[in-house]
Amino acid sequence: MNIKLLSFSCAIIVLSSCVPQRLMEETKSKLTTCETDLANLKKTNQDNEEKLATLTEKIAKEEKELAGLQRDTSIMATNLRLLQNKYDKLNAVNDQLLDKYNKMLVGSERDNAALSGKLQMTQEQLLRKEDELKALEMRLNKQQQDLDALSAELKKREARVSELEGILKSKDQATAELKKKLQDALLGFEGKGLTITQKNGKVYVSMDESLLFESGKTAVQPKGVEALKNVAKVLEQNPEINILVEGHTDDVPMKGAGEIKDNWDLSVMRATSVTKILLQNSKTEPTRITSAGRGEFFPLDPAKTPEARKKNRRTEIILTPKLDELLKVLESN
């Protein structure tokens, strides 16, 4: 959906190529923005594919280990059967020797002594084989327990991976839907001091100073109030979204002597003004909103030109879907 919107915007820009030079430059700037957003989306998609590949590789490794244990168990079972056969044969030999021993009792003491020695040696061998057989059975039981535990753990991990993938997919869908709702609500403002972007699983509504404030002031202008009320309607209908309002200034120091002494004060007060309008006559819970002033320390463009400073004088409303389900899954691990 995002890529289609970007492609559509870029097509409109190209079709408008016959406008005056000033509009041509604005068009090029918007085209650059479109290309940047598209690159960011591709990178996000690539990161998700890499994460999925890592999880798939891990599962394959554990399945390989499971197959190895199963193969070892099969070999041990074969050895156990061989030892059982040997044990049965030794029992048969022992029975034969006992029979001969009974028959030779009437014979010479020397023969009886020799037969007794053989019998004792055979019995000792039988005892050793019995001990070996018991030890082998214990090892087989232990390996079977380990195999069962590994199989159970592998199933749990597969379930967790599937659950995490489902939550992440739902989160991305919710973010895309939120961006679409905002674009519909702010259709008349986009490109006129307001931009809506989606990155890192969040939606950014960025408003230029020209839309919201007069230079050095903290009171929102009527056209800015109208845009913020439209944003508030969307936020009111989406209670699962956390809201961060950030005020940003340029790097020109404030010279006021009143309550606004520096850019920190200006950015904080502007963020607070925007927050109050979002909450005014709204059902949005104040606990969902955080207001913050960032001063001049997070510029979009670090250049010292008038154009760069104009970009940096902005207020951003950053919307993040709640990740309660994802955190529960991670904590359970």
Backbone torsions as a table, in degrees:
resi	resn	phi	psi	omega
1	MET	NA	-44.2	-179.8
2	ASN	-62.8	-43.1	-178.0
3	ILE	-65.0	-38.9	179.4
4	LYS	-64.7	-41.3	179.3
5	LEU	-63.0	-41.3	179.5
6	LEU	-65.3	-42.3	179.9
7	SER	-63.5	-39.4	179.1
8	PHE	-63.7	-43.5	178.8
9	SER	-63.0	-42.9	-179.6
10	CYS	-64.0	-37.0	180.0
11	ALA	-64.6	-40.1	178.6
12	ILE	-62.7	-40.4	-179.5
13	ILE	-63.4	-41.7	-179.0
14	VAL	-66.5	-39.3	-179.1
15	LEU	-67.6	-19.1	-179.5
16	SER	-94.1	21.2	-172.1
17	SER	-68.5	-9.8	-176.4
18	CYS	-95.4	9.2	-179.1
19	VAL	-79.1	170.7	-178.2
20	PRO	-59.2	169.4	-174.4
21	GLN	-58.6	-41.9	-178.0
22	ARG	-62.6	-42.9	178.2
23	LEU	-68.6	-31.6	176.7
24	MET	-61.4	-41.3	179.6
25	GLU	-66.2	-40.2	177.5
26	GLU	-64.3	-37.9	179.6
27	THR	-63.5	-42.5	178.0
28	LYS	-61.6	-40.3	179.2
29	SER	-62.8	-42.5	179.3
30	LYS	-66.6	-36.3	178.3
31	LEU	-62.7	-40.8	177.8
32	THR	-61.8	-41.9	178.4
33	THR	-61.5	-42.5	178.2
34	CYS	-60.0	-45.6	-178.7
35	GLU	-64.3	-38.0	178.6
36	THR	-64.7	-44.8	179.6
37	ASP	-61.3	-41.1	179.3
38	LEU	-63.4	-40.6	178.7
39	ALA	-64.3	-40.5	179.1
40	ASN	-62.9	-40.7	179.1
41	LEU	-63.8	-41.8	178.2
42	LYS	-62.8	-40.0	-179.9
43	LYS	-65.5	-41.8	178.2
44	THR	-60.5	-43.6	178.8
45	ASN	-62.4	-41.0	178.8
46	GLN	-63.8	-41.0	178.1
47	ASP	-61.5	-42.7	179.8
48	ASN	-63.8	-38.8	178.5
49	GLU	-66.0	-36.9	178.2
50	GLU	-66.2	-40.2	178.2
51	LYS	-63.0	-42.9	179.6
52	LEU	-64.6	-39.1	178.4
53	ALA	-63.1	-39.2	178.8
54	THR	-63.2	-44.3	179.6
55	LEU	-64.6	-41.0	179.6
56	THR	-63.1	-42.3	178.4
57	GLU	-61.9	-40.3	179.6
58	LYS	-64.5	-43.0	179.1
59	ILE	-63.9	-42.0	179.5
60	ALA	-61.1	-39.8	179.1
61	LYS	-63.3	-43.3	-179.2
62	GLU	-69.1	-34.4	176.8
63	GLU	-66.3	-34.7	177.5
64	LYS	-65.7	-42.0	178.1
65	GLU	-63.5	-39.3	179.1
66	LEU	-63.1	-42.9	179.4
67	ALA	-62.6	-37.9	178.0
68	GLY	-62.9	-43.6	178.5
69	LEU	-63.3	-40.7	178.7
70	GLN	-63.9	-39.4	178.6
71	ARG	-65.0	-42.8	178.2
72	ASP	-63.0	-39.2	179.5
73	THR	-63.4	-40.5	179.0
74	SER	-63.4	-40.1	179.3
75	ILE	-65.2	-43.2	-179.9
76	MET	-63.8	-38.1	178.9
77	ALA	-64.4	-39.1	177.2
78	THR	-63.3	-43.8	178.4
79	ASN	-62.6	-36.6	179.4
80	LEU	-63.7	-42.2	178.4
81	ARG	-62.9	-40.0	178.7
82	LEU	-63.1	-44.2	178.5
83	LEU	-64.4	-36.3	178.0
84	GLN	-63.3	-40.6	177.8
85	ASN	-62.9	-43.8	178.0
86	LYS	-62.5	-38.8	179.5
87	TYR	-62.6	-43.7	179.1
88	ASP	-62.9	-39.2	179.1
89	LYS	-65.7	-41.0	178.3
90	LEU	-65.0	-36.5	175.5
91	ASN	-61.6	-41.0	179.3
92	ALA	-64.6	-43.8	177.5
93	VAL	-60.8	-41.2	179.7
94	ASN	-61.8	-41.0	178.5
95	ASP	-63.3	-39.8	179.1
96	GLN	-64.2	-44.2	179.9
97	LEU	-64.8	-38.3	177.0
98	LEU	-62.5	-38.3	178.4
99	ASP	-65.4	-43.5	177.9
100	LYS	-64.6	-37.4	-179.6
101	TYR	-61.7	-43.1	179.3
102	ASN	-64.6	-36.9	179.8
103	LYS	-72.3	-28.6	-175.9
104	MET	-88.4	-4.3	-179.4
105	LEU	-58.2	-29.4	-179.5
106	VAL	-81.0	-9.8	-178.3
107	GLY	-81.1	-159.8	-176.3
108	SER	-74.0	154.4	178.1
109	GLU	-63.7	-34.2	-180.0
110	ARG	-64.5	-45.0	178.8
111	ASP	-64.9	-40.1	178.8
112	ASN	-63.4	-39.3	180.0
113	ALA	-65.6	-41.6	179.3
114	ALA	-64.2	-43.0	179.6
115	LEU	-65.9	-37.1	178.5
116	SER	-63.7	-39.5	178.1
117	GLY	-63.0	-43.1	178.9
118	LYS	-63.7	-40.0	-180.0
119	LEU	-64.1	-42.9	179.8
120	GLN	-63.0	-42.0	179.3
121	MET	-62.9	-41.1	179.7
122	THR	-65.0	-40.1	179.2
123	GLN	-64.9	-39.4	177.3
124	GLU	-63.5	-40.0	177.7
125	GLN	-63.1	-40.7	178.5
126	LEU	-62.5	-41.7	179.2
127	LEU	-63.3	-41.0	178.3
128	ARG	-64.6	-41.8	179.7
129	LYS	-65.2	-37.1	177.4
130	GLU	-63.3	-41.7	177.7
131	ASP	-63.8	-41.7	178.3
132	GLU	-63.2	-40.1	-179.9
133	LEU	-64.1	-42.4	178.6
134	LYS	-64.7	-41.1	179.0
135	ALA	-64.2	-39.9	179.3
136	LEU	-65.5	-41.3	178.2
137	GLU	-62.1	-39.6	178.7
138	MET	-64.2	-42.0	178.8
139	ARG	-64.7	-40.5	178.5
140	LEU	-63.9	-41.9	178.4
141	ASN	-62.5	-42.2	179.7
142	LYS	-64.3	-43.3	179.8
143	GLN	-65.9	-35.5	177.3
144	GLN	-65.5	-40.9	176.7
145	GLN	-62.2	-44.1	178.3
146	ASP	-62.5	-39.1	179.8
147	LEU	-64.8	-43.3	178.8
148	ASP	-63.5	-42.1	-179.8
149	ALA	-65.0	-41.2	179.2
150	LEU	-65.0	-40.1	178.8
151	SER	-63.5	-42.5	179.5
152	ALA	-64.4	-41.8	-179.7
153	GLU	-65.8	-38.5	179.0
154	LEU	-63.4	-40.9	178.5
155	LYS	-64.9	-39.5	178.0
156	LYS	-62.6	-43.8	-178.8
157	ARG	-65.6	-39.9	178.0
158	GLU	-62.4	-40.6	178.9
159	ALA	-64.6	-40.1	179.8
160	ARG	-65.8	-40.6	179.1
161	VAL	-61.9	-45.0	179.6
162	SER	-62.8	-40.5	-179.4
163	GLU	-65.7	-43.6	179.0
164	LEU	-63.7	-41.8	179.1
165	GLU	-62.1	-40.6	179.1
166	GLY	-64.6	-41.4	180.0
167	ILE	-66.0	-43.6	179.9
168	LEU	-63.9	-38.4	178.3
169	LYS	-65.1	-43.0	178.9
170	SER	-63.3	-38.7	-179.8
171	LYS	-64.7	-43.7	179.2
172	ASP	-64.3	-39.6	178.9
173	GLN	-65.2	-41.5	179.5
174	ALA	-63.9	-39.5	179.4
175	THR	-65.5	-42.6	178.8
176	ALA	-64.6	-40.6	179.0
177	GLU	-65.9	-38.6	178.4
178	LEU	-63.1	-43.7	178.5
179	LYS	-60.2	-41.7	179.5
180	LYS	-63.2	-42.2	179.4
181	LYS	-62.7	-41.7	179.5
182	LEU	-66.4	-40.4	179.0
183	GLN	-63.5	-38.7	177.8
184	ASP	-66.7	-41.4	-177.5
185	ALA	-71.3	-28.2	-174.6
186	LEU	-113.5	29.0	-174.5
187	LEU	-56.8	-37.0	-177.4
188	GLY	-81.3	-4.7	-176.1
189	PHE	-108.9	-23.5	-177.6
190	GLU	-61.4	134.3	-177.7
191	GLY	83.3	-0.8	178.6
192	LYS	-122.0	53.0	-178.7
193	GLY	92.6	6.8	-179.5
194	LEU	-137.6	134.3	175.9
195	THR	-132.0	149.1	177.5
196	ILE	-125.4	121.7	-179.5
197	THR	-131.6	158.9	177.2
198	GLN	-125.7	123.2	177.3
199	LYS	-156.8	149.2	178.3
200	ASN	53.3	35.4	177.9
201	GLY	75.1	14.1	-179.1
202	LYS	-128.4	160.2	174.9
203	VAL	-112.1	129.2	-178.2
204	TYR	-110.9	120.2	171.8
205	VAL	-105.3	106.8	-176.2
206	SER	-106.3	126.9	-179.0
207	MET	-119.7	126.9	179.4
208	ASP	-67.9	157.8	175.5
209	GLU	-57.5	-36.2	-176.8
210	SER	-62.5	-26.2	179.6
211	LEU	-82.2	-33.2	-170.9
212	LEU	-103.8	-44.0	-166.7
213	PHE	-131.7	152.8	163.8
214	GLU	-78.6	158.9	-175.9
215	SER	-57.4	125.0	176.9
216	GLY	75.9	5.2	-177.5
217	LYS	-105.2	163.7	-179.7
218	THR	-118.2	-6.2	178.3
219	ALA	-83.3	131.5	-178.0
220	VAL	-77.3	135.3	180.0
221	GLN	-74.1	157.9	-176.4
222	PRO	-53.4	-43.1	-179.1
223	LYS	-66.6	-32.0	175.6
224	GLY	-70.5	-38.6	177.6
225	VAL	-60.2	-42.1	179.3
226	GLU	-60.7	-45.2	179.6
227	ALA	-63.7	-42.4	-178.4
228	LEU	-66.5	-35.2	177.6
229	LYS	-64.7	-37.1	176.3
230	ASN	-65.2	-39.9	176.3
231	VAL	-63.3	-42.1	-177.9
232	ALA	-60.3	-36.9	179.3
233	LYS	-62.3	-41.4	179.2
234	VAL	-66.6	-43.1	-179.1
235	LEU	-65.0	-36.3	179.5
236	GLU	-63.9	-33.0	-178.7
237	GLN	-86.2	-4.3	-179.0
238	ASN	-129.0	75.5	-175.0
239	PRO	-69.6	-9.8	-179.3
240	GLU	-86.5	10.0	-176.8
241	ILE	-107.2	130.7	171.2
242	ASN	-87.4	146.5	-171.7
243	ILE	-125.1	129.3	175.0
244	LEU	-123.4	122.3	178.0
245	VAL	-105.6	119.3	-177.5
246	GLU	-117.5	128.3	173.5
247	GLY	-97.1	135.8	-179.3
248	HIS	-130.0	143.7	177.5
249	THR	-122.9	175.8	171.3
250	ASP	-86.8	-172.3	-175.2
251	ASP	-96.4	12.9	177.0
252	VAL	-82.6	121.7	-175.7
253	PRO	-64.3	142.8	174.0
254	MET	-73.6	143.9	179.4
255	LYS	-118.9	17.9	-178.1
256	GLY	-73.9	152.5	179.3
257	ALA	-111.3	-0.2	-179.3
258	GLY	-86.9	-141.5	-178.3
259	GLU	-74.4	-19.6	176.7
260	ILE	-96.9	102.7	-175.0
261	LYS	-98.8	-24.3	-178.6
262	ASP	-156.1	-177.8	-177.4
263	ASN	-67.3	-27.2	175.0
264	TRP	-60.5	-50.0	179.6
265	ASP	-59.0	-45.1	-176.7
266	LEU	-62.4	-45.5	-177.3
267	SER	-66.7	-40.2	-180.0
268	VAL	-66.4	-46.0	-177.8
269	MET	-65.3	-37.1	178.0
270	ARG	-67.3	-41.7	177.6
271	ALA	-62.0	-40.0	179.0
272	THR	-65.8	-40.5	178.8
273	SER	-61.3	-43.8	179.0
274	VAL	-64.2	-42.1	-179.9
275	THR	-60.6	-44.0	-179.0
276	LYS	-62.1	-38.7	179.0
277	ILE	-68.1	-38.0	177.7
278	LEU	-62.2	-33.7	-177.4
279	LEU	-89.5	-15.8	-175.5
280	GLN	-66.4	125.3	179.9
281	ASN	53.1	36.6	-177.6
282	SER	-125.3	151.9	176.9
283	LYS	-88.9	4.3	179.5
284	THR	-66.0	129.8	179.7
285	GLU	-69.7	127.0	178.2
286	PRO	-58.6	-24.7	-179.4
287	THR	-67.6	-14.6	179.9
288	ARG	-83.0	-15.0	-171.2
289	ILE	-107.7	137.8	172.3
290	THR	-123.2	128.6	176.8
291	SER	-102.9	137.5	-177.9
292	ALA	-146.3	141.9	172.3
293	GLY	-106.4	127.4	-178.0
294	ARG	-107.1	1.8	-179.7
295	GLY	58.1	-141.8	-179.9
296	GLU	-100.1	13.6	-166.6
297	PHE	-92.1	1.7	175.7
298	PHE	-131.6	65.0	-176.4
299	PRO	-74.4	148.5	171.1
300	LEU	-75.3	-32.8	-178.6
301	ASP	-134.5	114.7	-176.1
302	PRO	-77.1	-2.1	-178.4
303	ALA	-65.1	158.6	-178.9
304	LYS	-99.7	29.7	-178.5
305	THR	-96.2	159.7	177.1
306	PRO	-58.2	-37.8	-179.5
307	GLU	-65.1	-42.7	179.4
308	ALA	-64.7	-44.2	-179.9
309	ARG	-63.6	-34.7	177.8
310	LYS	-63.8	-40.9	177.2
311	LYS	-61.6	-39.2	-173.3
312	ASN	-75.3	-22.0	178.4
313	ARG	-82.1	95.3	-172.0
314	ARG	-153.3	165.9	170.4
315	THR	-126.2	130.2	-178.0
316	GLU	-114.0	133.1	172.2
317	ILE	-106.6	111.3	-174.0
318	ILE	-104.9	120.5	-174.3
319	LEU	-111.4	127.0	-176.0
320	THR	-128.6	121.7	174.7
321	PRO	-60.4	140.8	178.2
322	LYS	-65.5	142.4	-175.4
323	LEU	-113.7	33.1	-176.4
324	ASP	-58.9	-43.8	-178.7
325	GLU	-64.2	-43.1	-179.5
326	LEU	-64.3	-41.7	179.7
327	LEU	-64.2	-36.5	178.1
328	LYS	-63.4	-42.0	178.8
329	VAL	-63.4	-44.2	-179.1
330	LEU	-65.8	-39.0	179.3
331	GLU	-67.0	-32.9	179.8
332	SER	-69.5	-18.8	178.4
333	ASN	-79.9	NA	NA
